[in-house]
Amino acid sequence: MNFEELISFCRPLSVTGSAPNSLGSLCQDSRTVKKGDLFIAVKGATIDGHQFINDAIKKGASVIISEQTVELKKDIAVLLVEDTRKLLGPLAQKLAGNPAEKLTIIGVTGTNGKTTVATLVWQVLTKLGINASLLGTVSKKINKKEYPSRFTTADPIELASDMVEMVEAGSNYLVMEVSSHALHQQRVLGIPFYVAVFTNLSHDHLDYHKTINEYATAKKILFNSLENDTWAVTNTDDERGEWITNSTKAKVLSFSFEGKGLITAKIIQADETGTILSVEGTEFLTPLIGLFNAYNVVGALLTCTALGFDGKQIAEVLQYCTGAPGRMERVNQAELLHLEPLVLVDYAHTPDALENVASTIKDLSDDSKPLTIIFGCGGDRDKAKRPEMAKIAEKYADRVVVTTDNPRTEDPESIISDISREFYDQSKISAITSREEAIRKTIAEAKIQSIILIAGKGHETYQEISGKRIHFDDREIARDALSNRMDQQNSGGVN
């Protein structure tokens, strides 16, 4: 793209300054600017990029794209546009050669289940021998090569760069999680989704969206963006499931376990080893457990059929798909299950997710297996969910251990206090500020015939404390605690 083409694409209100000889990279972070780059000033939720225009110029930017009039030297071009945020996504794609148009893109949104559905679809495609990439909360996969993921949905420039790499690596499909923040902030503008999936909607992110209706409306943006030749897959057992697609142009595949959708699904059998499902008469096994995972599996199945694959073939493949790490992930080695408490790690960090996981565990176990739930709540986030999660944990657990999650810049003791004051029966509640100590102590003291759910962080390998990220993995701590427990038992200590 040359400067004249840039002007034609951006349709600016005005252009001042001199045209550069060539265009460098597009940047929205002034710290990444190099000589000759374009800097686009975007107003964020807390930071306004217009404050950093001079910093970008000092770093060598030759073009500034702004919503505000700026007086600069004549050798710097300034494009004054109406909405930089709305322009950013399409411009990032255009400058990258429109890589999104070379991929079949599936977007998954909802409060819970996004990561599991997206991972299952990617696993199915990969097992079918298809080159597919994955973008989401847990990781970024370009075909089978894995990279760490910083956000559920990255910024438009990073997305375009990732898509270029995917196309160059031979990917034909991209499965990506689409967060409500990304939709509200227009980070996926310019991306042509072929299938959009709605999992469910419950209490979360109200610190950002303020009301549940605003949160739901942000999710709906994905479906309103679909064209006539695309597909929308929705869970109509959720109270927003039908509404989310009522104004889409796409063809709708609705499913339900309660007879409310176009597609009917049923659980035939469920235990701690997996679930047998029936979808329109086709029965198949999945290693995932729980009703909430049944919804995820069926959502993935219908997504793949919307892509044109045979449903029965997909059902056969799904029995070998394990879903995302940190989602009802068993820490124990299978051969040692009869010698130690069952320890499960799950990302459940919302009231709805915790209820799903805790109720599933209770349904699959009997009264001889007491349940302990270890959990906390994130700092600098929606405080309204703290009492809700306390009530749910107490409802299902025989014992609750309240600890830290990611306190960020909040006082951990204050967060624990917010949670703890909501418990009715304080006799079965304990608070241990150190998450590591909470896990180790609980595992060391647990009876063999018991279940321990460590909730809130799942796949995460860090804790955010006082603005810093430190390495922390629930699974690593739990495995080491189980090993220490076994060593102690072998040396004569019996629990």
C-alpha positions in Angstrom: 0.0 0.0 0.0 1.3 3.5 -0.9 0.3 6.8 0.7 -2.4 7.6 -1.9 -3.9 4.1 -1.3 -3.8 4.7 2.4 -5.7 8.0 2.0 -8.3 6.3 -0.2 -8.8 3.5 2.3 -9.0 5.8 5.4 -11.2 8.5 3.9 -9.8 11.2 6.2 -11.6 14.4 7.0 -8.3 16.2 6.2 -4.7 15.5 5.3 -1.8 17.7 6.3 2.0 17.4 6.1 4.2 15.7 3.6 3.6 12.3 2.0 6.3 9.7 3.1 8.3 7.9 0.5 7.1 4.5 1.8 4.9 3.2 4.6 6.2 1.2 7.5 4.3 -0.9 10.0 1.0 0.1 11.7 1.4 0.7 15.4 -1.1 1.7 18.2 1.5 1.5 21.0 4.0 4.3 20.7 6.7 2.2 22.4 6.7 -0.2 19.3 7.1 2.6 16.7 10.2 2.5 14.4 11.4 5.0 11.8 8.8 5.3 9.0 6.0 3.6 10.9 2.3 4.7 11.0 0.9 5.5 14.4 -2.8 5.4 15.0 -4.1 7.1 18.1 -6.9 5.1 19.7 -8.9 6.0 22.8 -8.9 3.0 25.2 -10.9 2.3 28.3 -8.3 3.9 30.5 -5.6 5.3 28.2 -6.0 7.7 25.2 -3.4 7.0 22.5 -3.6 10.7 21.5 -1.5 11.5 24.5 1.4 9.6 23.0 1.5 11.1 19.5 4.7 13.1 20.4 6.3 10.0 21.7 5.5 8.2 18.4 7.1 11.1 16.5 10.2 11.0 18.6 10.5 7.3 17.7 10.3 8.1 14.0 6.7 7.8 13.0 6.1 9.3 9.5 2.3 9.1 9.5 -0.1 10.0 12.4 -3.8 8.9 12.2 -5.8 10.8 14.7 -9.3 11.8 15.7 -7.9 15.1 17.0 -6.3 18.0 15.1 -2.6 18.1 15.8 0.0 20.7 14.7 3.2 19.0 13.6 6.2 19.6 11.4 5.4 19.5 7.7 7.5 16.4 7.1 5.0 14.4 9.1 1.7 13.4 7.5 -1.4 13.7 9.6 -4.7 12.0 8.7 -7.6 13.4 10.7 -10.3 10.7 10.8 -13.7 10.4 12.5 -13.1 7.2 14.4 -9.7 5.6 14.8 -11.0 2.6 16.8 -13.5 1.7 14.0 -10.7 2.1 11.4 -8.0 0.1 13.2 -9.2 -3.4 12.5 -9.9 -3.1 8.8 -6.7 -1.0 8.3 -4.6 -3.7 10.1 -6.1 -6.3 7.8 -5.5 -4.2 4.6 -1.9 -3.4 5.4 -1.3 -7.1 6.2 -2.7 -8.2 2.8 -6.2 -9.2 4.2 -5.1 -12.6 5.7 -8.5 -13.1 7.3 -10.0 -13.5 3.8 -7.8 -16.5 3.2 -9.0 -18.3 6.3 -12.3 -19.9 7.3 -12.9 -18.3 10.7 -15.0 -19.6 13.6 -15.7 -17.3 16.5 -16.8 -18.6 19.9 -18.3 -16.2 22.5 -20.2 -16.6 25.8 -19.4 -16.4 29.5 -18.3 -20.0 30.1 -17.2 -22.7 27.7 -15.5 -20.5 25.0 -12.1 -22.1 25.5 -13.5 -25.7 25.7 -15.6 -25.3 22.5 -12.9 -23.6 20.6 -10.3 -26.2 21.6 -12.6 -29.1 20.8 -13.3 -27.7 17.3 -9.5 -27.2 16.7 -8.8 -30.7 18.0 -11.4 -32.2 15.7 -10.1 -30.4 12.7 -6.5 -31.4 13.5 -7.4 -35.0 14.0 -9.0 -35.0 10.6 -5.7 -34.0 9.2 -6.7 -30.4 8.5 -4.3 -27.5 9.1 -6.1 -25.3 11.6 -5.0 -22.6 14.0 -6.4 -21.5 17.4 -6.5 -18.2 19.3 -7.8 -18.0 22.8 -7.4 -17.7 26.5 -5.1 -20.7 27.1 -2.8 -20.6 24.1 -2.2 -19.6 20.5 -1.7 -22.5 18.1 -0.6 -22.0 14.6 -1.3 -25.5 13.2 0.4 -27.6 15.9 3.0 -25.0 17.0 2.0 -23.4 20.3 2.7 -20.0 21.7 1.7 -18.3 24.9 -1.5 -16.2 24.8 -1.7 -12.8 26.5 -5.4 -12.1 26.0 -8.6 -14.0 25.1 -8.8 -11.8 22.0 -5.7 -9.8 20.9 -5.6 -6.3 19.5 -6.3 -5.9 15.7 -2.7 -5.4 14.7 -1.5 -8.6 16.5 -4.5 -10.5 15.1 -3.6 -9.5 11.6 0.0 -10.4 12.2 -1.0 -13.8 13.6 -3.2 -14.5 10.6 -0.4 -13.7 8.2 1.7 -16.3 10.0 -1.2 -18.8 9.9 -1.7 -18.4 6.1 2.0 -18.7 5.5 2.1 -21.9 7.6 -0.7 -23.4 5.5 -3.6 -23.0 7.9 -7.1 -23.2 6.2 -9.2 -22.7 9.4 -8.9 -20.4 12.4 -10.9 -21.1 15.6 -10.9 -18.1 17.9 -12.4 -17.0 21.2 -14.1 -13.7 21.0 -14.5 -11.8 24.2 -17.2 -9.2 25.1 -14.4 -6.6 25.6 -13.1 -7.3 22.1 -16.5 -6.9 20.6 -17.3 -3.7 22.5 -13.9 -2.3 21.6 -14.3 -3.2 17.9 -11.2 -5.3 17.9 -12.6 -7.9 15.5 -13.9 -5.4 12.9 -12.7 -6.4 9.4 -12.7 -10.1 10.3 -15.2 -12.2 8.2 -16.6 -14.9 10.5 -18.0 -18.0 8.8 -19.4 -19.6 12.0 -20.2 -17.8 15.3 -21.0 -19.8 18.4 -22.9 -18.7 21.6 -22.3 -20.9 24.6 -24.1 -19.1 27.5 -24.3 -15.9 29.4 -24.1 -15.3 33.1 -22.7 -12.8 35.7 -19.2 -11.7 34.7 -17.3 -8.5 33.6 -19.9 -6.2 35.1 -17.1 -4.0 36.3 -16.6 -3.2 32.6 -20.1 -3.5 31.1 -22.0 -2.2 34.2 -25.2 -4.2 33.5 -26.0 -7.7 32.3 -27.9 -6.2 29.4 -24.9 -4.2 28.2 -22.8 -7.4 28.5 -25.3 -9.4 26.5 -25.5 -6.6 23.9 -21.7 -6.7 23.4 -21.9 -10.5 22.7 -24.7 -9.9 20.2 -22.4 -7.7 18.1 -20.7 -10.9 16.7 -24.0 -12.4 15.4 -25.2 -9.1 14.0 -22.0 -8.9 11.9 -22.6 -12.2 10.1 -23.6 -12.3 6.5 -26.3 -14.4 4.7 -24.0 -17.3 3.7 -22.6 -17.9 7.3 -23.8 -19.9 10.3 -24.8 -19.1 13.9 -24.7 -21.9 16.5 -26.6 -21.2 19.7 -27.5 -22.8 23.0 -31.2 -22.1 23.3 -31.4 -23.5 26.8 -29.7 -20.3 27.9 -32.3 -17.5 28.4 -30.4 -15.4 25.9 -29.8 -18.2 23.4 -32.6 -17.4 21.1 -32.4 -13.6 21.5 -28.7 -13.6 20.6 -29.5 -14.7 17.0 -32.9 -13.0 16.5 -31.4 -10.3 14.3 -28.6 -12.1 12.5 -28.5 -12.6 8.8 -26.8 -16.0 9.2 -28.4 -19.5 9.1 -29.1 -20.6 12.7 -28.4 -24.0 14.2 -30.0 -23.9 17.7 -29.6 -26.8 20.1 -31.1 -27.8 23.4 -31.1 -30.5 26.0 -34.6 -29.4 27.0 -36.4 -29.7 23.6 -36.2 -26.0 22.8 -34.0 -26.0 19.8 -33.8 -27.1 16.2 -31.4 -29.9 17.3 -32.2 -32.1 20.3 -29.4 -33.5 22.5 -29.6 -35.9 25.5 -27.2 -37.4 28.1 -27.5 -41.1 28.0 -25.0 -41.9 30.7 -22.5 -40.0 32.8 -19.8 -40.9 35.4 -16.4 -39.8 36.4 -14.8 -41.3 33.3 -16.9 -39.5 30.7 -20.3 -38.9 29.1 -22.4 -40.7 26.5 -24.4 -38.2 24.4 -27.2 -38.6 21.9 -27.6 -35.8 19.2 -30.6 -36.4 16.9 -30.3 -40.1 17.5 -26.5 -40.4 17.0 -24.9 -41.7 20.2 -21.2 -41.1 21.0 -18.8 -40.9 23.9 -16.8 -37.9 25.2 -14.2 -38.0 27.9 -15.5 -34.7 29.2 -17.8 -34.9 32.2 -20.7 -32.8 33.4 -23.8 -31.2 31.8 -22.0 -28.0 31.1 -19.4 -29.9 29.2 -22.1 -31.7 27.3 -23.3 -28.3 26.0 -19.7 -27.6 25.0 -19.3 -30.9 23.1 -22.6 -30.5 21.2 -21.7 -26.9 20.4 -18.4 -28.1 18.9 -20.2 -30.9 17.0 -22.7 -28.5 15.4 -19.9 -26.0 14.6 -18.1 -28.7 12.6 -21.3 -29.7 10.8 -21.8 -26.0 9.9 -18.4 -26.1 8.3 -19.6 -28.9 6.1 -18.2 -32.0 7.8 -20.3 -35.2 8.4 -21.9 -35.2 11.8 -21.4 -38.9 12.5 -17.7 -38.7 11.6 -17.3 -35.7 13.9 -19.1 -37.6 16.7 -16.6 -40.5 16.3 -13.6 -38.1 16.4 -14.9 -36.3 19.5 -14.4 -39.4 21.7 -10.7 -38.7 21.3 -10.8 -35.0 22.0 -10.0 -33.9 25.6 -10.8 -30.2 25.4 -8.8 -27.5 27.1 -6.3 -27.8 29.9 -7.3 -26.5 33.3 -11.0 -27.4 32.7 -12.0 -30.1 35.1 -8.4 -31.4 34.7 -7.5 -34.3 37.0 -4.2 -33.8 38.6 -3.8 -37.4 39.9 -2.1 -40.2 38.0 -4.8 -42.7 37.1 -3.1 -45.6 38.8 -2.9 -43.8 42.1 -6.5 -42.7 42.3 -7.4 -45.4 44.9 -4.5 -44.3 47.1 -5.1 -40.5 47.3 -7.9 -37.9 47.2 -9.1 -37.0 43.7 -7.8 -33.5 42.9 -9.4 -31.5 40.1 -8.3 -28.1 38.8 -10.8 -25.8 37.0 -10.8 -22.3 35.6 -14.2 -21.6 37.2 -14.0 -17.9 38.2 -17.6 -16.9 37.8 -20.6 -17.9 39.9 -22.2 -19.8 37.0 -19.0 -21.7 36.2 -18.4 -22.6 39.8 -22.0 -23.8 40.2 -21.6 -25.9 37.0 -18.4 -27.6 38.2 -19.4 -28.1 41.8 -22.8 -29.4 41.1 -21.3 -31.8 38.5 -18.8 -33.2 41.0 -21.6 -33.7 43.6 -23.8 -35.4 41.0 -21.0 -37.8 40.0 -19.9 -38.7 43.6 -21.7 -40.1 46.6 -21.9 -39.1 50.2 -18.8 -41.1 51.1 -16.6 -38.7 49.1 -16.6 -35.3 50.9 -15.9 -32.3 48.6 -13.5 -29.5 49.5 -13.5 -26.4 47.3 -10.4 -24.1 47.3 -11.1 -20.7 45.6 -10.7 -17.0 45.7 -11.7 -14.0 43.6 -9.7 -11.7 41.4 -8.7 -8.3 42.5 -9.6 -5.0 40.7 -12.5 -6.8 39.1 -16.3 -7.3 39.5 -16.8 -7.3 43.3 -20.5 -8.2 43.0 -19.6 -11.8 42.2 -17.7 -12.4 45.5 -20.8 -13.1 47.7 -22.4 -15.1 44.9 -19.4 -17.4 44.7 -19.2 -17.8 48.4 -22.9 -19.0 48.5 -22.3 -21.5 45.7 -19.1 -22.9 47.3 -20.9 -23.3 50.7 -23.9 -24.9 49.0 -22.0 -27.8 47.4 -18.8 -28.2 49.5 -18.4 -30.1 52.8 -15.4 -27.8 53.4 -14.4 -24.5 51.8 -10.9 -23.0 51.8 -10.9 -19.3 50.8 -7.6 -18.1 49.4 -6.1 -15.6 46.9 -6.7 -15.8 43.2 -5.1 -12.9 41.2 -5.3 -10.1 43.8 -3.6 -7.7 41.3 -3.3 -4.3 43.1 -6.0 -5.1 45.7 -5.3 -6.2 49.3 -5.6 -10.0 49.4 -7.0 -9.9 52.9 -9.7 -7.5 51.9 -10.8 -9.8 49.0 -10.9 -12.8 51.3 -12.9 -10.7 53.9 -15.4 -9.8 51.2 -15.9 -13.4 50.4 -15.9 -14.8 53.9 -18.6 -12.5 55.4 -21.2 -14.2 53.1 -20.8 -17.7 54.6 -23.7 -19.0 56.7 -21.9 -21.9 58.5 -18.5 -20.6 59.4 -17.5 -23.9 61.0 -16.7 -25.5 57.7 -14.9 -22.4 56.3 -11.2 -21.6 56.6 -9.2 -18.8 55.1 -5.5 -19.2 54.1 -4.1 -16.2 52.3 -1.2 -18.1 50.5 -2.7 -20.1 47.7 0.2 -22.5 47.7 -0.2 -23.1 51.4 -4.0 -23.6 50.9 -3.4 -26.3 48.3 -0.7 -28.1 50.2 -2.4 -28.1 53.5 -5.8 -29.2 52.1 -4.2 -32.1 50.2 -2.0 -33.1 53.1 -5.0 -33.3 55.5 -7.6 -34.8 53.1 -9.0 -38.4 53.4 -8.3 -40.8 50.6 -12.0 -41.1 49.8 -12.5 -37.3 49.1 -12.5 -34.8 46.3 -10.7 -31.5 46.2 -11.6 -28.9 43.6 -9.1 -26.1 43.1 -11.1 -23.4 41.3 -10.4 -20.1 39.6 -7.1 -20.3 37.8 -7.2 -23.5 35.8 -4.6 -23.4 33.0 -2.9 -20.2 34.3 0.7 -20.4 35.2 1.0 -17.2 37.1 -0.4 -15.1 39.9 -0.8 -11.3 39.6 0.2 -9.8 42.9 0.9 -6.0 43.5 1.0 -5.5 39.7 3.6 -8.2 39.1 3.2 -11.6 37.6 4.9 -14.5 39.4 5.1 -18.1 38.3 2.3 -20.1 39.9 0.5 -23.2 38.6 -2.2 -24.9 40.6 -1.4 -28.2 38.9 2.3 -28.1 39.7 1.6 -27.3 43.4 -1.1 -30.0 43.7 1.1 -32.7 42.0 4.0 -31.9 44.4 1.6 -31.9 47.4 0.3 -35.4 46.3 3.8 -36.7 45.9 4.8 -35.4 49.4 1.7 -37.0 50.8 2.6 -40.3 49.3 6.2 -40.1 50.6 4.9 -39.3 54.0 2.5 -42.3 53.9 5.3 -44.6 52.7 7.5 -43.5 55.6 4.8 -44.4 58.1 2.6 -41.3 58.3 -1.0 -42.3 57.5 -3.8 -39.9 56.7 
